[in-house]
Amino acid sequence: MPDSDFMPRREADFYAWEVILFDYLTVNLKRFGISDDVITPLVSLKGDFEKKYADAQAPATRTKTAVLAKNKAMKALKDAMRVFIHEYLTYNHLVTDVDRDNMGLPIHKSGRTPQPAPSDYPVFTVDSSMIRFLAILFRNADGKRAKPFGVHGAEIKWGFSETPVVNPDELPYSAFDTRSPFHLEFKGEDRGRTVWFCLRWENMKGEKGPWSEIVSAIVP
């Protein structure tokens, strides 16, 4: 089934499908490596559509205006879901074919354009403008905000050290983010401590690129 056809066309079927998909996403979001800030706008569109769908179905509130509002909300949700599914579910190596089947998504056969392992590393800066927070803003080495072709996200290694860190293996903590910035929240007793970071790209198959330079920041 082509990508353009995977969403049910009948409104009632689409409603039932999106409810199942979002319920499954809610349970598996962290396993898929998807951050809350990515899904939040979709959840808002989902809630808007479901409310207006209900208004357009109930005899007491079913007006021409209500139907038009429902149609507009459904289109907005569909458009946003197509982008989200393509970027975060279709080629995400953390999402299995069983997952896609459970969410009612198409399962793509092998033989697509191969995705090379990343050959470059992300460049990044650390924003320390908020108390007890550090934000790592990462991008492609060419200065563009877009990730390199085939890259799913960045692995971030970090750790505390009052002496310079020269090897990523010295950093005990690891996280993964598909979209910049990556945020870290610290405890009050961590203020003033030195944190070291390095990043590397990871593609959809889990293949990793080289590590970036190791950079330090002070917990504000």
C-alpha positions, 0 to 999 in steps of 0.5 A: 500500500503506498504511503499516500493511502495508508490513512483510512479514508472514511472519517470513522475509520480514520478516527479509530485508527489514529486513536490506536496509533496514539495509544501505541505511541504513548506506551512506546515513545521512549523505546522509539527514541522520540522525545515528548516535545516532538509528539506534543504538537501532534497530541494537541492537533489530535485533541482538537480533531476529536473534539470537533469530530464529536461536535460534528456528529452530535445532532445538537451541535452538528451545524455547517460551521461545525462540519467545516471546523471538523474537516479543517481539524482533520486535515491539519492532523493528517498533514502533521501525522504524515510528516511525523510518521515519515520522519520518526516511524517509517525508517526508524530502526528502533521501530520494528515491523511488528510495531508498524503493523500494530499501528496500522502503518505500511511495512516497507520491503528491503532494497531501498537506497542504502544509508551510509554510516555517518562520516562526519560528526555534529558541531554543537554549542552549550547554552547555560542561560537557565539555572540548573539546565544545560541545552546542547544545540547541535547541527551538521558540520556544514552549518545547516540545521538539517541532519545529514542524509540518512541520519536519525539523530545524535548520541550525546555522551556526558559526565562530570570531571574537574580535569580535562576529558580526552576520551569519550569512554571516560564519559559515563552517561549517554542519551539520544535525541533526534532533534536539537536542542537536547536538554539536561536538568541538574540537581541544586548541588550540581551547580558550579560543577564541570560537565563534559560533552561529545556527540556523534551521529547515528543513522536509521540502522544504528550505525554510528559516526565519529565522535566530535570534540569534547567540550566542557560547560559549567552547570549554572 
